[in-house]
Amino acid sequence: MFFEDIKIGMTVDIPSAVIEKEKMLSFARDYDNIPLHTDEEYAKSTPFGGLIAPGVMSFMSVWAKYLEVDLFGEELLAGKSTKIEWLKPVYADDVLSSNAVVTNLTKRNSKNGIVEITIKAYNQNGDLVLTNVTEAIVRCLGWR
């Protein structure tokens, strides 16, 4: 989809992401090896009451599903920035449902523009667990 075809407010639903316990533990051991994510006994003593997924893992689980939507197709040139906010803990076996909304458009030149996408992810209880604002560089119709 070319930059000119994109409108503020466009919304796409993202397929659900399941936080599988073994994947969560493996990711935590490799990339965020703290007891809150890897030690069940310790995690029970925290305000969370149990193991929680590393925030980046929660986001990447949603992001992988967002990429399946392939909103921009071949017109996507690159990512520019991303900002993630974690609002509630994500636990093993949580199911994250998400949507992505175009929240800003900035034409840079005749070849490309920046599309800002805001993703909101909710757990199976309807709690907003994370938000993400990503800027993507998308090709314009007159890119050649």
Secondary structure in CASP SS format (residue, H / E / C, confidence):
PFRMAT SS
TARGET T0000
AUTHOR 0000-0000-0000
METHOD secondary structure of the structure
MODEL  1
M C 1.00
F C 1.00
F H 1.00
E H 1.00
D H 1.00
I C 1.00
K C 1.00
I C 1.00
G C 1.00
M C 1.00
T E 1.00
V E 1.00
D E 1.00
I E 1.00
P E 1.00
S E 1.00
A E 1.00
V E 1.00
I C 1.00
E C 1.00
K H 1.00
E H 1.00
K H 1.00
M H 1.00
L H 1.00
S H 1.00
F H 1.00
A H 1.00
R H 1.00
D H 1.00
Y H 1.00
D C 1.00
N C 1.00
I C 1.00
P H 1.00
L H 1.00
H H 1.00
T H 1.00
D C 1.00
E H 1.00
E H 1.00
Y H 1.00
A H 1.00
K H 1.00
S C 1.00
T C 1.00
P C 1.00
F C 1.00
G C 1.00
G C 1.00
L C 1.00
I C 1.00
A C 1.00
P C 1.00
G H 1.00
V H 1.00
M H 1.00
S H 1.00
F H 1.00
M H 1.00
S H 1.00
V H 1.00
W H 1.00
A H 1.00
K H 1.00
Y H 1.00
L H 1.00
E H 1.00
V H 1.00
D C 1.00
L C 1.00
F C 1.00
G H 1.00
E H 1.00
E H 1.00
L E 1.00
L E 1.00
A E 1.00
G E 1.00
K E 1.00
S E 1.00
T E 1.00
K E 1.00
I E 1.00
E E 1.00
W E 1.00
L C 1.00
K C 1.00
P C 1.00
V C 1.00
Y C 1.00
A C 1.00
D C 1.00
D C 1.00
V E 1.00
L E 1.00
S E 1.00
S E 1.00
N E 1.00
A E 1.00
V E 1.00
V E 1.00
T E 1.00
N E 1.00
L E 1.00
T E 1.00
K E 1.00
R C 1.00
N C 1.00
S C 1.00
K C 1.00
N E 1.00
G E 1.00
I E 1.00
V E 1.00
E E 1.00
I E 1.00
T E 1.00
I E 1.00
K E 1.00
A E 1.00
Y E 1.00
N C 1.00
Q C 1.00
N C 1.00
G C 1.00
D C 1.00
L E 1.00
V E 1.00
L E 1.00
T E 1.00
N E 1.00
V E 1.00
T E 1.00
E E 1.00
A E 1.00
I E 1.00
V E 1.00
R E 1.00
C C 1.00
L C 1.00
G C 1.00
W C 1.00
R C 1.00
END
